[in-house]
Amino acid sequence: MNHPIRVPELGTTEAILTCWFVRPGDHVHEGDRLVELLLGAMTFDISSPVSGVIIERWALVDHRVKIGQILGMVAADDPIF
């Protein structure tokens, strides 16, 4: 199952994406840092919602992003039974 990487509610309507810490194909664990956003003079990191593989990055570095916008996708690891 795919899970979106979204811009969370940050008390503003938009931010600037300053850095991706991962690339498509990278394996991540739930809670790993994926993206850095700039909010005025402060930075904010977005963490992975699940463990899995980064399959897409839709937002570009140095571009404005809006609250709720999907930045990319993580394909969740298959559960082990």
Secondary structure, 3 states (H helix, E strand, C coil): CEEEEECCCCCCCEEEEEEECCCCCCEECCCCEEEEEEECCEEEEEECCCCEEEEEECCCCCCEEECCCEEEEEEECCCCC
